[in-house]
Each structure stands twice: as C-alpha cells, then as structure tokens.
C-alpha cells in the first residue's frame, strides 16, 4: 500500500469500552468518498465486531 494514501481506523470499543483504541490501516477512494469512514470490523481485543471510525493519520 502506498503510504501517502493510508487512513487510520480507530476502534470505538464495545458497549463496555473493551477494545477501545485498537487500530487498522486502510485506503479509500478519496474522489468518491468525501465523508469520514465508519466501518464495523473484527476487534481481536474485544473478540467481536466493533465500530471503527476514521481518524487523522
């Protein structure tokens, strides 16, 4: 992956706050997506799918 197009996805955690702060790095098509990403991905700390929000890298 090209380093200049990476975005940082940070976990919000589950309802108890477990797994908050876990990160994934990904890319996005900046021409078609103008808003910040919010995805559900697997969080290995909480051992379940949690919401990840885009933060400044």
Secondary structure as UniProt FT lines:
FT   HELIX           3..5
FT   STRAND          6..11
FT   TURN            15..16
FT   TURN            18..21
FT   STRAND          23..27
FT   TURN            30..32
FT   STRAND          38..43
FT   TURN            44..47
FT   STRAND          48..55
//
